[in-house]
Amino acid sequence: QASDRFNINSQLEHLQAKYVGTGHADLNRFEWAVNIQRDSYASYIGHYPMLAYFAVAENESIGRERYNFMQVNNILSFCLVF
């Protein structure tokens, strides 16, 4: 049991070091929420059908929606720097 727990913790630490969005022990609530929002907007930009869905729902062009999502994503990335 103890070896399983150590193995799981070492795997989790490896994932946290490898991928930014997985968090770490010192991550506060705000940074965690910003990571989720940033990853969501990046996913919306990367998946064309989802982007088209948002464009139809907001009565905007797909290019305008992509631009808006990229602007919000840049602002969220800037929030994490400071």
C-alpha positions as CSV (number, residue, x, y, z in Angstrom):
1,Q,0.0,0.0,0.0
2,A,2.7,2.5,0.9
3,S,4.6,1.7,-2.3
4,D,1.5,2.3,-4.4
5,R,0.9,5.6,-2.7
6,F,4.6,6.6,-3.4
7,N,4.2,5.5,-7.0
8,I,1.0,7.5,-7.5
9,N,2.6,10.6,-5.9
10,S,5.7,10.3,-8.1
11,Q,3.5,10.0,-11.2
12,L,1.5,13.0,-10.2
13,E,4.7,15.1,-9.6
14,H,5.9,14.0,-13.0
15,L,2.7,15.1,-14.7
16,Q,2.7,18.4,-12.8
17,A,6.3,19.1,-13.9
18,K,5.6,18.1,-17.5
19,Y,2.2,19.9,-18.1
20,V,1.4,23.5,-16.9
21,G,-2.3,23.0,-16.5
22,T,-2.1,20.1,-14.0
23,G,-1.2,22.4,-11.1
24,H,1.0,21.8,-8.1
25,A,0.8,21.8,-4.3
26,D,1.4,25.6,-4.0
27,L,-1.3,26.6,-6.6
28,N,-3.9,28.9,-5.3
29,R,-7.5,29.0,-6.2
30,F,-7.2,32.0,-8.5
31,E,-4.4,30.5,-10.5
32,W,-6.3,27.2,-10.8
33,A,-9.4,29.0,-12.1
34,V,-7.3,31.0,-14.6
35,N,-5.7,27.8,-15.9
36,I,-9.1,26.2,-16.5
37,Q,-10.4,29.3,-18.3
38,R,-7.2,29.6,-20.4
39,D,-7.4,25.9,-21.4
40,S,-11.1,26.2,-22.2
41,Y,-10.6,29.1,-24.5
42,A,-7.6,27.4,-26.2
43,S,-9.8,24.4,-26.8
44,Y,-12.6,26.5,-28.2
45,I,-10.2,28.0,-30.7
46,G,-8.7,24.7,-31.6
47,H,-12.0,22.8,-32.2
48,Y,-13.7,24.3,-35.3
49,P,-17.2,22.9,-34.6
50,M,-17.2,24.4,-31.1
51,L,-16.0,27.7,-32.5
52,A,-18.8,27.6,-35.1
53,Y,-21.4,26.8,-32.4
54,F,-20.3,29.9,-30.4
55,A,-20.3,32.0,-33.5
56,V,-23.9,31.0,-34.4
57,A,-25.1,31.4,-30.8
58,E,-23.6,34.9,-30.6
59,N,-24.5,35.9,-34.2
60,E,-20.9,36.7,-35.0
61,S,-18.5,35.5,-37.7
62,I,-16.2,32.6,-36.9
63,G,-13.2,34.8,-37.3
64,R,-14.6,37.4,-34.9
65,E,-15.2,34.7,-32.3
66,R,-11.7,33.3,-32.7
67,Y,-10.3,36.8,-32.3
68,N,-12.4,37.5,-29.2
69,F,-11.3,34.2,-27.6
70,M,-7.7,34.9,-28.4
71,Q,-8.0,38.3,-26.8
72,V,-9.5,36.9,-23.6
73,N,-6.9,34.1,-23.6
74,N,-4.0,36.7,-23.9
75,I,-5.5,38.7,-21.0
76,L,-5.8,35.5,-18.9
77,S,-2.2,34.6,-19.6
78,F,-1.1,38.1,-18.6
79,C,-3.0,37.7,-15.3
80,L,-0.8,34.8,-14.3
81,V,2.4,36.7,-14.9
82,F,1.7,39.3,-12.3
